[in-house]
Amino acid sequence: MEGKLDKRSFSRRDFLRLTGLAVGGTILSACAPADVETKVVKETEVVEVEVVTEVEKVVTATPPPMEEAEIWFAQRGGTDIHYLTLWNDELGPLFEERHPNIKVNYSPLAGTGPELLEKYLAMFVSGDAPDVFTCINEQHNVIMRKGQALDLRPFIDLDLSDEDIADWNPKQLDHFRDENSWFGLPMYLGNRILIWNKDIFEAEGVEPPPTSWKDAWTHDEYTEVMGRLCKDEGGERIRWGASVCTRWPCLNDHLVPFGGNLVDQEDNTKCYMANPGTQEGLEWLRARFWDDGYMPVSSMTEGLVEYQAFIPQFTATFEGGPWHLRYLADNAQFKWDLAPLPKGPVTISTTATTDGYLGWSQTKYPSATWELLKFLSGPDWGKGLARTSLLQPARKSLMDYYITQARIQYPMLEEVNLELLKEANDLDLGHTYPVYRYHGEALEIIQPVLDQVFNLGEAPVSALADLCDEVEEVQLRMLNQEQG
């Protein structure tokens, strides 16, 4: 045990393990006073037989006292007043009430992307890092590979039931685990959906989109509707049919349905951009921007990205997620609703976000760190995020609560198909952020060509396939360096 004895919640299961009572308890067999039983033997002979009765007595024990632990919890995006209020006023005190020997120092961390990862890595090197912290996308992979993520598998095997684990989307969980370890737990689950302007659909005489994932449009049907929703004035396009994210985290929404992916899912040192399904999905996207003109790049919408361009009605639809609900409820001056993303010839899918909580491998208090991780991935914190931030819970069992709370806060959501999010969760739909083993090095090669294909319309999608050899060479070189 490093440093002081670290504190952990003393569950009944722990107690039984520590005292050897896991199977029935420790039993003391004691002889009670003998009973006398009379039996008739043959005809007239009487024999007295002593019968010994065993009495079970369970020895109780007092759990050993727990020493205090003080741990640091760093919340990405924690400057958001909703996170601060939730922790400081409600759930922080609840956690410490349940775990009086664990003191948690909460601190917000700014940033989301590479700058946050660099901040974490610098903290690890300095030896002064948070015990529990939030990560997103490729950050988990980098931190785990550098040996800085606490392996949670022993704690999970001890403390979480099969029902607990089944309450999460297995595809999302796979982002936090491999065959050897389990290094994180989900913060929330966001599924990408189509968000559409009901007023524009009605004005243009376009039938509403499907309401269930099982009835989703095909990509051809989606394309046809986009065209009908576009609007021109004076030879200039003033409204586009859809706004779709073509940044790295979003692209797979239109590649997986065609059987494609950006990264080989069997070996994340291998490039998958030359795969026929990947190329088909990429070309479908490129053509909507630069052949049909049904989708705008942000330079066409005054620099506004997808969800922002939806509010002034530059677009009739956009692909977003439940993380946009609060923004839409506060800002949209028209009726809107949710619909499923289109299905492809191979499958239907949607993003499963990868925001999650990790523990630091060098924490002085691994058991206390686990108790906080367990709390943050449990129902109390999930309900809190649902109430304060309208973030879709990672746990399926909280979806009804989420929908109810969202509609209490924003009664206009009674008219919005939030049940679509619950259906995606029930169906375990989702693909996670595609991550190369050496992700930053791969994106240095890929991102400039992505910009040429989608933002500038100056390159064919085959240019991305042409990068695969270079990407794999870099991956192999980095792997060899890592392994010595």
NORSULUR-V652892 format. One record per residue. N is the residue number from 1. RES is the residue in three letters. OMEGA is omega as a letter, one per 30 degrees, with the letter a starting at -180 (NA if undefined). D_FIRST is the distance of its C-alpha to the first C-alpha in whole Angstrom. Layout:
# NORSULUR-V652892
N_RES_OMEGA_D_FIRST / N_RES_OMEGA_D_FIRST
This chain:
# NORSULUR-V652892
1_MET_a_0 / 2_GLU_l_4 / 3_GLY_l_6 / 4_LYS_l_7 / 5_LEU_a_6 / 6_ASP_a_8 / 7_LYS_l_11 / 8_ARG_l_13 / 9_SER_a_16 / 10_PHE_a_17 / 11_SER_l_20 / 12_ARG_a_22 / 13_ARG_l_21 / 14_ASP_a_17 / 15_PHE_a_19 / 16_LEU_l_21 / 17_ARG_a_18 / 18_LEU_a_16 / 19_THR_l_20 / 20_GLY_a_21 / 21_LEU_a_24 / 22_ALA_l_24 / 23_VAL_l_27 / 24_GLY_a_30 / 25_GLY_l_27 / 26_THR_a_27 / 27_ILE_l_31 / 28_LEU_l_33 / 29_SER_a_36 / 30_ALA_l_39 / 31_CYS_l_43 / 32_ALA_l_45 / 33_PRO_a_48 / 34_ALA_l_50 / 35_ASP_l_53 / 36_VAL_l_56 / 37_GLU_a_58 / 38_THR_l_61 / 39_LYS_l_62 / 40_VAL_a_66 / 41_VAL_a_67 / 42_LYS_a_70 / 43_GLU_a_73 / 44_THR_a_72 / 45_GLU_l_70 / 46_VAL_a_67 / 47_VAL_l_63 / 48_GLU_a_60 / 49_VAL_l_57 / 50_GLU_l_54 / 51_VAL_l_51 / 52_VAL_l_47 / 53_THR_l_45 / 54_GLU_l_42 / 55_VAL_l_40 / 56_GLU_l_36 / 57_LYS_l_34 / 58_VAL_l_31 / 59_VAL_l_28 / 60_THR_a_26 / 61_ALA_l_23 / 62_THR_l_21 / 63_PRO_l_18 / 64_PRO_l_15 / 65_PRO_a_15 / 66_MET_l_13 / 67_GLU_a_12 / 68_GLU_l_14 / 69_ALA_l_13 / 70_GLU_a_15 / 71_ILE_a_16 / 72_TRP_l_19 / 73_PHE_l_21 / 74_ALA_a_24 / 75_GLN_l_27 / 76_ARG_a_29 / 77_GLY_a_33 / 78_GLY_l_31 / 79_THR_l_34 / 80_ASP_a_36 / 81_ILE_a_37 / 82_HIS_l_37 / 83_TYR_a_33 / 84_LEU_a_33 / 85_THR_a_35 / 86_LEU_a_33 / 87_TRP_a_29 / 88_ASN_a_30 / 89_ASP_a_33 / 90_GLU_a_32 / 91_LEU_l_29 / 92_GLY_l_26 / 93_PRO_l_27 / 94_LEU_l_27 / 95_PHE_a_24 / 96_GLU_l_23 / 97_GLU_l_25 / 98_ARG_a_23 / 99_HIS_a_20 / 100_PRO_a_21 / 101_ASN_l_17 / 102_ILE_l_17 / 103_LYS_a_19 / 104_VAL_l_20 / 105_ASN_a_22 / 106_TYR_l_25 / 107_SER_l_26 / 108_PRO_l_29 / 109_LEU_l_29 / 110_ALA_l_33 / 111_GLY_l_34 / 112_THR_a_34 / 113_GLY_a_35 / 114_PRO_a_34 / 115_GLU_l_34 / 116_LEU_l_31 / 117_LEU_l_29 / 118_GLU_l_30 / 119_LYS_l_28 / 120_TYR_a_25 / 121_LEU_l_25 / 122_ALA_l_25 / 123_MET_a_23 / 124_PHE_a_20 / 125_VAL_a_22 / 126_SER_a_22 / 127_GLY_l_18 / 128_ASP_a_19 / 129_ALA_l_19 / 130_PRO_l_19 / 131_ASP_l_16 / 132_VAL_a_19 / 133_PHE_a_22 / 134_THR_l_26 / 135_CYS_l_27 / 136_ILE_l_30 / 137_ASN_a_32 / 138_GLU_a_31 / 139_GLN_l_28 / 140_HIS_a_26 / 141_ASN_a_27 / 142_VAL_a_27 / 143_ILE_l_23 / 144_MET_a_22 / 145_ARG_l_24 / 146_LYS_l_22 / 147_GLY_a_19 / 148_GLN_a_18 / 149_ALA_l_18 / 150_LEU_l_15 / 151_ASP_a_16 / 152_LEU_a_17 / 153_ARG_l_18 / 154_PRO_l_16 / 155_PHE_a_16 / 156_ILE_l_20 / 157_ASP_a_20 / 158_LEU_a_19 / 159_ASP_a_20 / 160_LEU_a_23 / 161_SER_l_26 / 162_ASP_l_29 / 163_GLU_l_31 / 164_ASP_a_29 / 165_ILE_l_29 / 166_ALA_a_32 / 167_ASP_l_33 / 168_TRP_l_32 / 169_ASN_a_34 / 170_PRO_l_33 / 171_LYS_l_35 / 172_GLN_l_32 / 173_LEU_a_29 / 174_ASP_l_30 / 175_HIS_a_30 / 176_PHE_a_26 / 177_ARG_l_25 / 178_ASP_a_26 / 179_GLU_a_26 / 180_ASN_a_23 / 181_SER_l_21 / 182_TRP_a_21 / 183_PHE_l_20 / 184_GLY_l_22 / 185_LEU_a_24 / 186_PRO_l_28 / 187_MET_l_29 / 188_TYR_l_32 / 189_LEU_l_35 / 190_GLY_l_38 / 191_ASN_l_41 / 192_ARG_l_44 / 193_ILE_l_47 / 194_LEU_l_51 / 195_ILE_a_52 / 196_TRP_a_56 / 197_ASN_a_58 / 198_LYS_a_60 / 199_ASP_l_63 / 200_ILE_l_64 / 201_PHE_a_64 / 202_GLU_a_66 / 203_ALA_a_68 / 204_GLU_l_69 / 205_GLY_a_69 / 206_VAL_l_66 / 207_GLU_l_65 / 208_PRO_l_61 / 209_PRO_l_58 / 210_PRO_a_57 / 211_THR_a_55 / 212_SER_l_52 / 213_TRP_a_50 / 214_LYS_a_52 / 215_ASP_a_56 / 216_ALA_l_54 / 217_TRP_l_57 / 218_THR_l_57 / 219_HIS_l_57 / 220_ASP_l_61 / 221_GLU_l_61 / 222_TYR_l_59 / 223_THR_a_61 / 224_GLU_l_64 / 225_VAL_l_63 / 226_MET_a_61 / 227_GLY_a_65 / 228_ARG_a_67 / 229_LEU_l_64 / 230_CYS_a_65 / 231_LYS_l_68 / 232_ASP_l_70 / 233_GLU_l_72 / 234_GLY_l_75 / 235_GLY_l_73 / 236_GLU_l_70 / 237_ARG_l_67 / 238_ILE_l_66 / 239_ARG_l_63 / 240_TRP_a_61 / 241_GLY_a_60 / 242_ALA_l_57 / 243_SER_a_54 / 244_VAL_l_51 / 245_CYS_l_48 / 246_THR_l_48 / 247_ARG_a_45 / 248_TRP_a_42 / 249_PRO_a_40 / 250_CYS_a_44 / 251_LEU_a_46 / 252_ASN_l_44 / 253_ASP_l_46 / 254_HIS_l_49 / 255_LEU_l_48 / 256_VAL_l_46 / 257_PRO_l_49 / 258_PHE_a_51 / 259_GLY_a_48 / 260_GLY_l_47 / 261_ASN_l_44 / 262_LEU_a_43 / 263_VAL_l_40 / 264_ASP_a_40 / 265_GLN_l_38 / 266_GLU_a_37 / 267_ASP_a_37 / 268_ASN_l_36 / 269_THR_a_37 / 270_LYS_l_40 / 271_CYS_a_43 / 272_TYR_a_45 / 273_MET_l_47 / 274_ALA_l_50 / 275_ASN_a_50 / 276_PRO_l_53 / 277_GLY_l_51 / 278_THR_a_49 / 279_GLN_l_53 / 280_GLU_l_55 / 281_GLY_l_52 / 282_LEU_a_52 / 283_GLU_l_56 / 284_TRP_l_56 / 285_LEU_a_54 / 286_ARG_a_56 / 287_ALA_l_60 / 288_ARG_l_59 / 289_PHE_a_58 / 290_TRP_l_61 / 291_ASP_a_64 / 292_ASP_a_64 / 293_GLY_a_63 / 294_TYR_l_61 / 295_MET_l_58 / 296_PRO_l_58 / 297_VAL_a_55 / 298_SER_l_54 / 299_SER_l_57 / 300_MET_a_60 / 301_THR_l_58 / 302_GLU_l_58 / 303_GLY_a_55 / 304_LEU_l_53 / 305_VAL_a_50 / 306_GLU_a_51 / 307_TYR_l_50 / 308_GLN_a_52 / 309_ALA_a_55 / 310_PHE_a_55 / 311_ILE_l_56 / 312_PRO_l_59 / 313_GLN_l_60 / 314_PHE_l_60 / 315_THR_l_58 / 316_ALA_l_59 / 317_THR_l_56 / 318_PHE_l_52 / 319_GLU_a_49 / 320_GLY_a_46 / 321_GLY_l_44 / 322_PRO_l_43 / 323_TRP_l_41 / 324_HIS_a_45 / 325_LEU_a_46 / 326_ARG_l_45 / 327_TYR_a_47 / 328_LEU_a_50 / 329_ALA_a_50 / 330_ASP_a_51 / 331_ASN_a_53 / 332_ALA_l_55 / 333_GLN_a_59 / 334_PHE_l_60 / 335_LYS_l_59 / 336_TRP_a_56 / 337_ASP_a_54 / 338_LEU_l_51 / 339_ALA_l_52 / 340_PRO_l_51 / 341_LEU_a_50 / 342_PRO_l_53 / 343_LYS_l_52 / 344_GLY_l_53 / 345_PRO_a_55 / 346_VAL_a_51 / 347_THR_l_49 / 348_ILE_a_48 / 349_SER_l_45 / 350_THR_l_44 / 351_THR_l_41 / 352_ALA_a_37 / 353_THR_a_35 / 354_THR_l_32 / 355_ASP_a_31 / 356_GLY_a_27 / 357_TYR_l_23 / 358_LEU_l_21 / 359_GLY_a_17 / 360_TRP_a_16 / 361_SER_a_14 / 362_GLN_l_12 / 363_THR_l_11 / 364_LYS_a_8 / 365_TYR_a_9 / 366_PRO_a_10 / 367_SER_l_11 / 368_ALA_l_13 / 369_THR_l_14 / 370_TRP_a_15 / 371_GLU_l_17 / 372_LEU_l_19 / 373_LEU_l_20 / 374_LYS_l_21 / 375_PHE_a_23 / 376_LEU_l_24 / 377_SER_a_26 / 378_GLY_a_27 / 379_PRO_a_30 / 380_ASP_l_30 / 381_TRP_l_29 / 382_GLY_l_32 / 383_LYS_l_34 / 384_GLY_l_34 / 385_LEU_l_34 / 386_ALA_a_37 / 387_ARG_a_39 / 388_THR_a_38 / 389_SER_a_39 / 390_LEU_l_40 / 391_LEU_a_38 / 392_GLN_a_38 / 393_PRO_l_35 / 394_ALA_a_33 / 395_ARG_l_33 / 396_LYS_a_36 / 397_SER_a_36 / 398_LEU_a_37 / 399_MET_l_40 / 400_ASP_l_42 / 401_TYR_a_41 / 402_TYR_a_41 / 403_ILE_l_44 / 404_THR_a_45 / 405_GLN_l_43 / 406_ALA_a_45 / 407_ARG_l_48 / 408_ILE_a_48 / 409_GLN_a_47 / 410_TYR_a_50 / 411_PRO_l_52 / 412_MET_l_54 / 413_LEU_l_51 / 414_GLU_a_53 / 415_GLU_a_55 / 416_VAL_a_53 / 417_ASN_l_51 / 418_LEU_l_48 / 419_GLU_l_48 / 420_LEU_l_48 / 421_LEU_l_44 / 422_LYS_l_43 / 423_GLU_l_45 / 424_ALA_l_43 / 425_ASN_l_40 / 426_ASP_a_42 / 427_LEU_a_43 / 428_ASP_l_40 / 429_LEU_l_42 / 430_GLY_l_40 / 431_HIS_a_39 / 432_THR_a_36 / 433_TYR_a_36 / 434_PRO_a_37 / 435_VAL_l_35 / 436_TYR_l_35 / 437_ARG_l_32 / 438_TYR_a_34 / 439_HIS_a_35 / 440_GLY_l_36 / 441_GLU_l_38 / 442_ALA_a_40 / 443_LEU_l_41 / 444_GLU_l_42 / 445_ILE_a_45 / 446_ILE_a_45 / 447_GLN_l_45 / 448_PRO_l_49 / 449_VAL_l_50 / 450_LEU_l_49 / 451_ASP_l_51 / 452_GLN_a_54 / 453_VAL_a_54 / 454_PHE_a_54 / 455_ASN_a_54 / 456_LEU_a_57 / 457_GLY_a_58 / 458_GLU_a_59 / 459_ALA_l_58 / 460_PRO_a_58 / 461_VAL_l_55 / 462_SER_l_55 / 463_ALA_l_54 / 464_LEU_l_50 / 465_ALA_a_51 / 466_ASP_a_52 / 467_LEU_a_49 / 468_CYS_a_47 / 469_ASP_a_47 / 470_GLU_l_46 / 471_VAL_a_43 / 472_GLU_l_42 / 473_GLU_l_43 / 474_VAL_l_40 / 475_GLN_a_38 / 476_LEU_a_38 / 477_ARG_l_38 / 478_MET_l_35 / 479_LEU_l_33 / 480_ASN_l_34 / 481_GLN_a_33 / 482_GLU_a_30 / 483_GLN_l_30 / 484_GLY_NA_31
